[in-house]
Amino acid sequence: MTRQSTRAQLHKVVKRYGAVTALDHVDLQVRRGELLALLGVNGAGKTTAVSLLLGLQRPDEGRVELFDLDPQSLAARRRVGVMLQDAMLQAVLRVDELVRLTSSYYPRPLPLQEVARRAGIEELLPRRYGKLSGGQKRRVQFALAICGDPQLLFLDEPTVGLDHGARTAMWKSLRELVARGCSIVLTTHYLEEAESLADRVAVLSRGRLVAEGSVDEIRAHVAQRRIRCISELNLEMLRGWPEVTQARRDGERLEVVSDEIEAVLRRLLAADPNLRELEVRRAGLAEAFVEITTDAEARTERKEAA
């Protein structure tokens, strides 16, 4: 990994709030042209990690770099865009005025109409910010985050409050930004969002980095796979098979979960020659996230009890 390919990093970072250790010797890198999904339950340390990378806080131990610079330096901050959950914006200003004002802080901002197109806010430009709905405000906040043509973009729960169409449009914009070389740090509770968008995933638990890798590498933490099919087989019989972890019905479809999928498939096909519409799916990111964080919590509790 060359320094030129690293946009931001935490190196053995520790951050405490009194007796609480929010980050515990965390190493994390944000690379050029990738979307990094930073995941964790509430209190895991995600907000603290982002605050340190943005220079809003200082670490108690370790080193934080933003474009190989101090995160609080103006040269570093001018290359960054930010969309946080809470935004205090002037309600009386029109949307176009907000975009122009925010653009003025950057050396090479995008043209207004380009920003509006990417954020899907063309029809909102002449409207007062305070008169917008919650979803419309989120789209404007996204526009403000990208108007400076940032090389690194921090997005904290960006699609909360958006309808399906607006969420899909934002995903498309994020993919375009990454394709152009922008790096994105995404925190989200919508795990399907992370699964669809992320090049790399980092999972925090109680301030520690407990898993990191591609979506496929994170999903590989869970051996279980899921079979879906149409079958008349009895659920209680299936639940009695030693290889079956779960069995349930979803409408007319049968759903079976197992970590010995080949054995279950053979038994299913032998037991029901009329079985049809068979699908086999790997565990999703959501299942892997639950297993990783649950295991991490259990290890921590055992350590604290020892």
KEKE-3310 file (N, C-alpha, C; in steps of 0.2 Angstrom, whole numbers, plus 5000, padded with zeros to 4 digits):
npx = (5004:5004:5009:5003:4991:4983:4971:4967:4970:4970:4981:4985:4976:4970:4956:4948:4934:4933:4931:4928:4933:4933:4939:4950:4966:4966:4968:4966:4963:4959:4957:4962:4949:4939:4924:4922:4914:4909:4905:4895:4887:4877:4887:4899:4910:4910:4907:4916:4928:4926:4925:4938:4946:4941:4947:4940:4941:4955:4966:4970:4980:4991:4991:4984:4980:4976:4976:4990:4992:4990:4974:4967:4972:4970:4973:4971:4957:4950:4950:4940:4923:4908:4894:4884:4873:4866:4862:4864:4857:4854:4838:4831:4838:4838:4840:4849:4857:4863:4871:4879:4886:4892:4900:4909:4919:4928:4943:4941:4927:4912:4902:4886:4874:4879:4881:4868:4862:4869:4865:4852:4843:4838:4825:4823:4831:4827:4820:4816:4826:4821:4808:4807:4804:4809:4816:4820:4828:4839:4844:4848:4858:4867:4871:4878:4889:4896:4898:4911:4919:4925:4940:4939:4925:4914:4900:4887:4875:4867:4856:4844:4828:4825:4815:4812:4816:4824:4834:4840:4844:4854:4863:4867:4874:4884:4892:4896:4905:4915:4920:4926:4937:4935:4936:4926:4919:4907:4895:4882:4866:4859:4861:4860:4863:4876:4881:4878:4885:4899:4916:4925:4924:4923:4922:4917:4918:4914:4924:4934:4943:4936:4934:4938:4938:4934:4916:4913:4923:4919:4907:4910:4913:4903:4897:4885:4872:4858:4843:4830:4815:4801:4791:4782:4786:4786:4788:4791:4798:4809:4815:4820:4831:4848:4857:4851:4849:4839:4822:4808:4792:4789:4776:4772:4784:4798:4810:4826:4840:4857:4874:4879:4876:4877:4874:4861:4854:4855:4847:4834:4831:4830:4819:4808:4803:4796:4800:4803:4809:4822:4833:4849:4857:4871:4876:4871:4877:4871:4868:4882:4887:4880:4884:4898:4899:4892:4900:4912:4907:4905:4918:4924:4916:4920:4933:4933:4927:4936)
npy = (4994:5010:5027:5036:5030:5030:5039:5043:5039:5029:5026:5014:5020:5027:5032:5040:5043:5049:5035:5027:5018:5023:5020:5008:5006:5006:5002:5009:5011:5022:5020:5026:5029:5020:5013:5013:5005:5008:4999:4995:4992:5004:5015:5008:5015:5021:5034:5041:5037:5043:5057:5059:5057:5068:5078:5084:5080:5075:5061:5051:5043:5037:5040:5051:5053:5064:5064:5063:5073:5084:5082:5093:5103:5116:5114:5100:5099:5105:5096:5088:5081:5082:5074:5074:5066:5076:5092:5109:5121:5137:5141:5151:5153:5150:5135:5135:5146:5141:5131:5138:5146:5136:5131:5141:5139:5131:5127:5123:5121:5111:5116:5124:5118:5105:5100:5100:5091:5079:5077:5076:5088:5097:5103:5109:5120:5134:5135:5138:5132:5129:5126:5113:5095:5082:5071:5079:5088:5080:5076:5089:5091:5081:5087:5098:5092:5086:5097:5103:5096:5084:5074:5065:5058:5059:5051:5050:5039:5042:5040:5040:5043:5045:5041:5026:5029:5040:5035:5025:5033:5041:5030:5027:5039:5039:5028:5033:5043:5036:5029:5039:5041:5046:5044:5036:5036:5027:5027:5017:5010:5002:4988:4981:4992:4994:4982:4982:4993:4994:4993:4989:4983:4988:4982:4988:4985:4988:4998:4992:4986:4973:4965:4965:4968:4963:4963:4950:4943:4947:4941:4928:4924:4918:4902:4896:4893:4897:4888:4890:4885:4877:4866:4852:4846:4841:4853:4850:4838:4841:4850:4841:4835:4833:4841:4853:4869:4879:4880:4885:4892:4903:4910:4901:4895:4886:4888:4884:4883:4880:4874:4864:4862:4854:4841:4843:4847:4835:4827:4833:4833:4819:4816:4823:4822:4831:4843:4860:4876:4879:4887:4892:4901:4911:4917:4933:4950:4955:4944:4940:4951:4951:4939:4941:4953:4948:4937:4945:4953:4942:4937:4948:4950:4938:4940:4951:4946:4937)
npz = (5000:4995:5000:4992:4988:4999:5007:5020:5037:5052:5065:5076:5085:5100:5109:5123:5133:5148:5159:5149:5135:5119:5106:5103:5101:5086:5069:5054:5037:5023:5006:4990:4978:4983:4992:5008:5020:5036:5049:5064:5080:5089:5098:5096:5091:5079:5076:5083:5077:5064:5068:5072:5060:5053:5060:5071:5083:5094:5095:5110:5110:5097:5079:5068:5051:5037:5020:5021:5030:5045:5051:5055:5047:5035:5021:5020:5024:5014:5004:5007:5008:5018:5025:5038:5051:5058:5053:5053:5045:5037:5037:5030:5018:5000:4991:4980:4985:4996:4991:4983:4993:5001:4991:4989:4998:4994:4983:4970:4965:4960:4945:4948:4942:4939:4952:4956:4947:4950:4963:4962:4964:4956:4954:4966:4968:4968:4980:4997:5010:5023:5020:5015:5014:5025:5018:5006:5011:5015:5003:4998:5008:5004:4992:4996:5002:4991:4983:4982:4975:4981:4986:4996:5004:5017:5024:5034:5038:5025:5018:5026:5028:5015:5000:4990:4977:4977:4985:4977:4967:4974:4977:4964:4961:4970:4966:4954:4959:4965:4954:4948:4956:4968:4986:4998:5014:5022:5034:5040:5045:5037:5031:5019:5010:5013:5008:4995:4990:4995:4993:5003:5019:5036:5053:5068:5086:5102:5102:5096:5081:5073:5062:5045:5027:5010:5005:5002:5009:5022:5022:5022:5035:5040:5039:5035:5023:5013:5008:4996:4990:4982:4990:4997:5008:5026:5039:5052:5051:5043:5052:5061:5055:5057:5050:5048:5052:5053:5048:5039:5033:5019:5013:5000:4998:5004:5016:5021:5032:5033:5038:5031:5017:5005:5009:5014:5003:4995:5003:5002:4989:4987:4996:4990:4975:4967:4970:4966:4958:4964:4975:4980:4992:4998:5015:5019:5021:5032:5041:5043:5049:5061:5067:5068:5077:5088:5092:5095:5106:5115:5117:5123:5134:5141:5143:5151:5162:5167)
capx = (5000:5008:5006:4999:4985:4980:4968:4966:4971:4971:4987:4985:4973:4966:4952:4944:4930:4933:4933:4926:4938:4929:4943:4956:4972:4963:4972:4961:4965:4954:4961:4959:4944:4935:4919:4923:4908:4911:4899:4895:4881:4877:4892:4904:4916:4910:4906:4923:4933:4925:4927:4946:4948:4939:4950:4935:4944:4962:4967:4974:4986:4991:4992:4978:4982:4971:4980:4997:4993:4986:4967:4964:4975:4965:4974:4967:4950:4948:4949:4935:4916:4905:4887:4882:4866:4863:4865:4861:4858:4850:4831:4828:4841:4836:4844:4855:4861:4866:4876:4885:4889:4896:4905:4914:4924:4933:4946:4939:4920:4909:4897:4880:4870:4882:4880:4861:4861:4872:4861:4845:4839:4837:4819:4823:4836:4824:4815:4819:4828:4817:4801:4808:4803:4815:4820:4822:4834:4844:4847:4852:4864:4872:4873:4883:4894:4899:4899:4918:4922:4930:4943:4937:4918:4911:4893:4884:4868:4865:4849:4839:4822:4824:4811:4816:4818:4829:4840:4843:4848:4860:4868:4870:4879:4890:4896:4900:4910:4920:4923:4930:4943:4934:4935:4920:4918:4900:4892:4875:4863:4856:4866:4859:4866:4883:4882:4877:4890:4905:4922:4928:4920:4927:4917:4919:4914:4917:4930:4940:4941:4935:4934:4939:4939:4928:4910:4913:4927:4916:4901:4913:4913:4897:4897:4878:4869:4850:4840:4823:4812:4794:4790:4777:4789:4784:4793:4794:4802:4815:4819:4823:4837:4854:4861:4847:4849:4832:4817:4802:4789:4788:4771:4772:4791:4801:4817:4830:4847:4862:4881:4881:4871:4876:4870:4854:4851:4854:4841:4828:4829:4828:4813:4803:4805:4792:4803:4805:4812:4827:4839:4854:4860:4875:4874:4871:4881:4868:4870:4889:4888:4877:4888:4904:4898:4890:4906:4916:4904:4906:4925:4925:4913:4924:4940:4932:4925:4942)
capy = (5000:5016:5033:5040:5027:5031:5046:5044:5033:5029:5021:5013:5026:5026:5038:5039:5048:5047:5028:5023:5018:5023:5017:5004:5004:5005:5004:5009:5015:5024:5020:5030:5026:5014:5015:5009:5005:5007:4996:4993:4994:5010:5015:5004:5019:5024:5042:5044:5036:5048:5063:5059:5058:5075:5083:5087:5078:5073:5055:5051:5039:5035:5045:5051:5057:5065:5066:5063:5080:5085:5082:5100:5108:5119:5110:5093:5099:5108:5090:5083:5083:5079:5074:5071:5065:5082:5098:5115:5125:5143:5139:5156:5153:5146:5129:5137:5150:5137:5127:5143:5148:5131:5130:5146:5137:5126:5130:5121:5118:5109:5120:5123:5113:5099:5098:5099:5085:5073:5076:5076:5093:5103:5107:5112:5125:5140:5134:5139:5126:5127:5123:5106:5089:5078:5068:5084:5091:5075:5077:5095:5090:5077:5091:5102:5087:5085:5103:5105:5090:5081:5068:5060:5060:5056:5050:5047:5038:5047:5039:5040:5048:5045:5036:5021:5032:5045:5031:5022:5039:5042:5025:5028:5045:5036:5023:5037:5046:5031:5027:5045:5041:5048:5039:5037:5033:5027:5023:5015:5004:4998:4983:4980:4997:4993:4976:4984:4998:4994:4989:4986:4984:4987:4981:4990:4982:4991:5002:4988:4983:4965:4962:4970:4965:4964:4961:4943:4941:4947:4936:4921:4922:4913:4896:4894:4895:4896:4885:4892:4881:4876:4859:4851:4843:4844:4857:4847:4833:4845:4852:4835:4833:4835:4846:4859:4874:4882:4878:4889:4893:4910:4909:4894:4893:4883:4891:4880:4886:4875:4875:4857:4863:4849:4836:4845:4847:4828:4824:4837:4830:4812:4816:4826:4822:4836:4850:4865:4883:4878:4892:4892:4908:4912:4922:4940:4954:4956:4938:4940:4957:4949:4934:4944:4957:4944:4934:4950:4954:4937:4937:4954:4948:4933:4943:4956:4941:4933)
capz = (5000:4994:5004:4988:4988:5006:5008:5027:5041:5059:5066:5083:5089:5106:5111:5129:5136:5155:5160:5143:5129:5113:5101:5107:5096:5080:5063:5048:5031:5018:5000:4984:4974:4986:4997:5014:5024:5043:5053:5071:5083:5092:5104:5094:5090:5072:5076:5086:5071:5059:5071:5072:5054:5051:5064:5075:5090:5094:5099:5116:5108:5090:5074:5063:5045:5031:5015:5024:5034:5051:5049:5056:5042:5030:5015:5020:5024:5007:4999:5010:5009:5024:5026:5044:5052:5060:5049:5055:5039:5037:5034:5025:5012:4995:4990:4976:4989:5001:4987:4981:4999:5002:4986:4989:5003:4990:4978:4963:4966:4954:4943:4952:4939:4939:4958:4956:4943:4954:4970:4960:4967:4951:4955:4973:4969:4970:4986:5004:5013:5028:5018:5012:5018:5028:5012:5002:5015:5015:4996:4998:5012:5000:4987:4999:5003:4985:4979:4982:4971:4986:4985:5001:5006:5023:5023:5040:5037:5020:5015:5031:5026:5007:4997:4986:4971:4979:4988:4971:4963:4977:4976:4957:4961:4974:4962:4949:4962:4966:4948:4946:4960:4975:4991:5002:5021:5023:5040:5039:5048:5031:5029:5012:5007:5013:5004:4988:4988:4998:4991:5008:5025:5043:5058:5075:5092:5108:5100:5092:5074:5074:5055:5039:5021:5005:5007:5001:5014:5028:5022:5023:5042:5041:5034:5034:5017:5014:5002:4995:4985:4983:4992:5001:5014:5032:5042:5058:5049:5041:5058:5064:5052:5061:5046:5047:5058:5053:5043:5040:5027:5017:5008:4997:4998:5010:5017:5025:5033:5035:5036:5028:5012:5000:5012:5015:4996:4993:5006:5000:4982:4988:4999:4987:4968:4964:4972:4961:4959:4970:4975:4986:4994:5004:5020:5018:5025:5039:5045:5045:5054:5068:5070:5070:5083:5094:5094:5098:5112:5119:5119:5127:5141:5144:5145:5157:5168:5169)
cpx = (5004:5005:5001:4992:4980:4977:4968:4968:4971:4976:4987:4982:4969:4962:4948:4940:4929:4936:4931:4931:4934:4932:4949:4961:4969:4967:4967:4964:4959:4958:4958:4954:4940:4930:4920:4917:4910:4905:4900:4888:4882:4882:4898:4911:4916:4911:4913:4928:4932:4927:4935:4948:4946:4943:4946:4937:4951:4962:4971:4980:4986:4992:4986:4981:4976:4975:4987:4998:4989:4978:4964:4967:4970:4966:4971:4960:4947:4947:4944:4928:4913:4897:4885:4875:4862:4866:4861:4862:4853:4843:4829:4832:4838:4842:4850:4859:4865:4872:4881:4889:4894:4902:4911:4920:4930:4936:4944:4932:4917:4904:4890:4875:4873:4881:4872:4859:4863:4868:4854:4840:4838:4830:4818:4827:4833:4820:4819:4820:4823:4810:4802:4806:4810:4819:4823:4828:4840:4848:4851:4858:4869:4875:4879:4889:4899:4901:4906:4922:4927:4934:4941:4930:4916:4904:4891:4877:4864:4858:4843:4834:4821:4819:4815:4819:4824:4835:4843:4847:4854:4865:4871:4876:4885:4895:4899:4906:4916:4924:4927:4936:4942:4934:4929:4920:4910:4899:4884:4872:4859:4861:4866:4863:4874:4885:4882:4883:4897:4910:4925:4924:4924:4921:4920:4915:4917:4923:4936:4938:4941:4935:4935:4941:4934:4922:4910:4917:4923:4910:4904:4914:4908:4897:4890:4876:4861:4848:4833:4821:4804:4793:4785:4779:4787:4789:4796:4799:4809:4819:4822:4829:4843:4857:4857:4847:4842:4828:4811:4799:4788:4783:4771:4779:4793:4808:4821:4837:4851:4869:4883:4876:4871:4873:4863:4850:4850:4847:4834:4826:4827:4821:4807:4805:4801:4795:4805:4807:4817:4832:4843:4858:4865:4873:4875:4876:4878:4869:4877:4890:4885:4882:4895:4904:4896:4896:4911:4914:4906:4913:4927:4922:4917:4930:4939:4930:4931:4946)
cpy = (5006:5022:5036:5037:5027:5038:5048:5038:5035:5024:5020:5018:5023:5033:5036:5045:5046:5039:5024:5024:5017:5020:5014:5002:5002:5007:5003:5013:5016:5025:5024:5026:5020:5017:5010:5010:5003:5005:4995:4995:5001:5010:5011:5008:5022:5031:5045:5043:5042:5055:5064:5061:5065:5080:5086:5085:5075:5066:5056:5047:5038:5041:5045:5056:5058:5068:5067:5070:5079:5086:5089:5105:5110:5115:5103:5094:5102:5102:5085:5086:5079:5079:5070:5070:5072:5088:5104:5120:5131:5141:5144:5156:5148:5140:5132:5142:5146:5133:5132:5145:5142:5130:5135:5144:5133:5129:5129:5117:5116:5115:5119:5118:5106:5096:5096:5092:5078:5071:5075:5081:5099:5107:5110:5118:5132:5140:5136:5133:5124:5125:5116:5101:5086:5075:5073:5087:5087:5076:5084:5095:5086:5082:5096:5098:5086:5091:5105:5100:5087:5075:5062:5063:5056:5056:5047:5046:5042:5046:5038:5045:5048:5040:5031:5024:5036:5041:5028:5027:5041:5037:5026:5034:5043:5032:5027:5041:5042:5029:5033:5045:5044:5043:5041:5033:5033:5023:5023:5010:5000:4994:4981:4986:4996:4987:4978:4989:4997:4990:4985:4987:4983:4987:4983:4987:4984:4994:4998:4986:4976:4962:4967:4966:4967:4962:4953:4940:4941:4942:4929:4919:4918:4908:4894:4897:4894:4893:4888:4887:4880:4868:4858:4847:4846:4847:4853:4841:4836:4847:4847:4833:4836:4841:4853:4863:4877:4880:4882:4890:4901:4910:4902:4891:4891:4886:4886:4883:4880:4877:4868:4857:4857:4843:4837:4844:4840:4825:4827:4834:4823:4812:4819:4827:4828:4843:4854:4872:4883:4884:4891:4899:4908:4917:4929:4944:4955:4950:4938:4945:4954:4944:4937:4948:4953:4940:4938:4952:4949:4936:4943:4953:4943:4936:4947:4951:4938:4936)
cpz = (5000:4998:4999:4987:4994:5007:5016:5031:5049:5061:5074:5087:5095:5108:5117:5130:5144:5155:5154:5137:5122:5107:5105:5102:5089:5074:5057:5043:5026:5011:4995:4980:4977:4991:5002:5018:5032:5047:5060:5074:5086:5098:5102:5092:5083:5072:5078:5080:5066:5062:5071:5065:5051:5055:5069:5083:5089:5098:5105:5115:5101:5086:5069:5057:5040:5026:5017:5028:5040:5048:5050:5051:5037:5023:5015:5020:5018:5002:5002:5009:5015:5024:5033:5045:5054:5056:5051:5049:5040:5033:5029:5019:5007:4994:4986:4980:4993:4997:4985:4987:5000:4997:4986:4994:5000:4985:4971:4963:4959:4952:4947:4949:4939:4946:4959:4953:4948:4960:4968:4964:4962:4952:4962:4973:4971:4976:4992:5007:5019:5026:5015:5017:5020:5022:5008:5005:5015:5008:4995:5002:5008:4994:4990:5001:4997:4981:4978:4978:4975:4983:4990:5004:5012:5023:5029:5039:5031:5018:5019:5028:5019:5005:4993:4980:4972:4982:4982:4967:4967:4977:4969:4957:4965:4970:4957:4952:4963:4960:4946:4951:4967:4980:4996:5009:5022:5030:5039:5043:5043:5028:5022:5008:5007:5008:4997:4985:4990:4994:4997:5015:5031:5048:5065:5080:5098:5107:5097:5085:5074:5067:5050:5033:5016:5008:5007:5007:5021:5028:5023:5030:5044:5036:5032:5027:5018:5007:5002:4990:4987:4984:4997:5008:5021:5036:5048:5056:5047:5047:5062:5061:5055:5057:5046:5053:5059:5047:5044:5033:5026:5012:5006:4997:5005:5010:5022:5026:5036:5034:5033:5022:5007:5003:5012:5008:4994:4996:5004:4993:4982:4991:4995:4979:4964:4966:4966:4963:4965:4969:4981:4986:4999:5009:5018:5023:5032:5043:5047:5050:5061:5071:5072:5076:5089:5096:5098:5105:5117:5122:5124:5134:5145:5147:5151:5163:5171:5175)
residu = (MET:THR:ARG:GLN:SER:THR:ARG:ALA:GLN:LEU:HIS:LYS:VAL:VAL:LYS:ARG:TYR:GLY:ALA:VAL:THR:ALA:LEU:ASP:HIS:VAL:ASP:LEU:GLN:VAL:ARG:ARG:GLY:GLU:LEU:LEU:ALA:LEU:LEU:GLY:VAL:ASN:GLY:ALA:GLY:LYS:THR:THR:ALA:VAL:SER:LEU:LEU:LEU:GLY:LEU:GLN:ARG:PRO:ASP:GLU:GLY:ARG:VAL:GLU:LEU:PHE:ASP:LEU:ASP:PRO:GLN:SER:LEU:ALA:ALA:ARG:ARG:ARG:VAL:GLY:VAL:MET:LEU:GLN:ASP:ALA:MET:LEU:GLN:ALA:VAL:LEU:ARG:VAL:ASP:GLU:LEU:VAL:ARG:LEU:THR:SER:SER:TYR:TYR:PRO:ARG:PRO:LEU:PRO:LEU:GLN:GLU:VAL:ALA:ARG:ARG:ALA:GLY:ILE:GLU:GLU:LEU:LEU:PRO:ARG:ARG:TYR:GLY:LYS:LEU:SER:GLY:GLY:GLN:LYS:ARG:ARG:VAL:GLN:PHE:ALA:LEU:ALA:ILE:CYS:GLY:ASP:PRO:GLN:LEU:LEU:PHE:LEU:ASP:GLU:PRO:THR:VAL:GLY:LEU:ASP:HIS:GLY:ALA:ARG:THR:ALA:MET:TRP:LYS:SER:LEU:ARG:GLU:LEU:VAL:ALA:ARG:GLY:CYS:SER:ILE:VAL:LEU:THR:THR:HIS:TYR:LEU:GLU:GLU:ALA:GLU:SER:LEU:ALA:ASP:ARG:VAL:ALA:VAL:LEU:SER:ARG:GLY:ARG:LEU:VAL:ALA:GLU:GLY:SER:VAL:ASP:GLU:ILE:ARG:ALA:HIS:VAL:ALA:GLN:ARG:ARG:ILE:ARG:CYS:ILE:SER:GLU:LEU:ASN:LEU:GLU:MET:LEU:ARG:GLY:TRP:PRO:GLU:VAL:THR:GLN:ALA:ARG:ARG:ASP:GLY:GLU:ARG:LEU:GLU:VAL:VAL:SER:ASP:GLU:ILE:GLU:ALA:VAL:LEU:ARG:ARG:LEU:LEU:ALA:ALA:ASP:PRO:ASN:LEU:ARG:GLU:LEU:GLU:VAL:ARG:ARG:ALA:GLY:LEU:ALA:GLU:ALA:PHE:VAL:GLU:ILE:THR:THR:ASP:ALA:GLU:ALA:ARG:THR:GLU:ARG:LYS:GLU:ALA:ALA)
# end
